[in-house]
Amino acid sequence: MARHPYRRLRAQQFELPEVGISETDNIRSLHLGSSTVQSSMNLDNPSELVLSYSRAMMGWLLFAEQPPVHITQIGLGGGSFTRWIDAYLPDTRQTAIDINPQVINVARSLFELPFEDERFEIIEADGAEYIKTLRGSTDVILTDGFDGQQIIDTLVEIPFFEDCRQALSPDGIFVTNWWSGDRRYRRFVERLLEVFEGRVLELPAESHGNVAVMAFQNAPKEQNLDHLKKRADKLSEQYGLDFKRMLSELKANNQNNGKHFYL
């Protein structure tokens, strides 16, 4: 019997990408519908942030006056952020949102996620819809939403950024992973600048063209570069990440007068 034409012509973009797993030299990686690595875990050290973009995504710690009470993650992936936060910010509660049940199942079974309890919760939902339910109740929003080909459109639009502002606490920080090679990249940044009234910093990752873009609910209390350099030294030791490199990249890629940022 011939297939009904509707099934044959159905638009592919409404289908969630297939989850794939690869393993090389003790690094287990998650893929979404392509060979592109979305998330990686070192089997010998699961909390390590293997991919350079995931390390850059922690640059917001330079501007945090105290550890966050609650972090919301849009896009669970292989759980890199959840494992790192569990290890290095043990008092922080975290909620991870993912639209793809297959991603959630694979992450739970193969990526050594923290135990799910009152400190860590996974919710199967559309992140752009879920964030609308929060009202000033989360301190950091980490957004990493790719469908295997490109960033998810709803996560780069003005209504989403407005909803994130509404969700953040007074000193809250929004962080997103974007691809600088995307021809729409500058447009995304302009939208974010509009919604967060110019309080935006771009932090290129060490490799591959990823950029961690940060937006601040209110101007961070510390913007003096000398003071931030001392903070970077301390944080590098505390968290095992190269905050000195991050600060140097922030200085090179964002407006400052050599003494402080303009946020």
C-alpha positions, 0 to 999 in steps of 0.5 A, a space after each residue: 500500500 502506498 504511503 500517505 503523501 502527508 507522511 512523506 512530505 512532513 517537515 523534518 525540523 519538527 522531529 527531535 534529532 537522534 542521539 549518538 554516542 562515541 568513545 575515544 581515548 577515555 572521552 565519551 561524547 554525545 552527538 545530536 543527529 550529526 558527527 558534531 560533538 555536543 558534550 564530552 565526559 572524561 571517564 577518569 574524571 567525570 567532573 572535568 569540563 572537557 570542551 573549551 566552550 564549556 570552560 568559557 561558559 563558567 566565566 561568569 564566576 569572575 563577576 559573581 560576588 557569592 556562589 549562586 543559590 540556584 542555576 537553571 540549565 537550558 539543554 542538559 546534553 551530556 551533563 557537563 555543567 551538572 557534574 562540574 557544578 555538583 563537584 565545585 559548587 556543592 551548595 548550589 541547587 540546579 535544574 536542567 531542562 531538556 526537550 529531548 527525552 532520549 537525551 535525558 535517558 542517555 545522560 542518566 544512563 551513560 554520563 554519570 549525572 549527580 543523584 536527582 534530589 532536592 539539589 538537582 532536578 531534570 525536567 523534560 520541557 521546552 526551555 523557552 517555555 519553561 523559563 516563563 514560569 520563573 520569576 526572579 528565582 534563579 541566579 544563573 541561566 546557562 543556555 546551550 541549545 543546538 539541534 545538531 545543525 544550528 542553534 534553536 531559533 526560539 533561544 536567540 529571540 527577544 521574547 526569550 531574552 526578556 523571559 530570562 531577565 524576568 526569571 533572573 534574581 537581581 544580580 542574576 547572569 544569563 550565559 549562552 553558547 553561540 557560534 561566532 561563524 554563524 552569519 546571524 551572530 551579530 544580530 543575536 548579540 544586538 538583541 541581547 544588548 537591547 534586552 539587557 541594556 548594554 550589559 553584555 560581555 563576549 568570551 571566546 572559547 579557546 578553540 572552535 569558534 564558540 563564544 560564551 556570551 554573558 548578560 547581566 541583570 544589573 551591572 556587576 559590582 566589580 568591573 575594575 580590571 586590577 581587582 578582577 585580575 586578583 579574583 581570576 588568580 584566586 578562582 583559577 586555583 579554586 576551580 582549576 579553570 584558567 580564569 586569567 586567560 578568560 579575563 584576558 580574552 574578555 579585555 581583548 573582546 569587550 569595551 574597556 579603558 584599560 582600567 575597567 569594563 563599561 557595563 
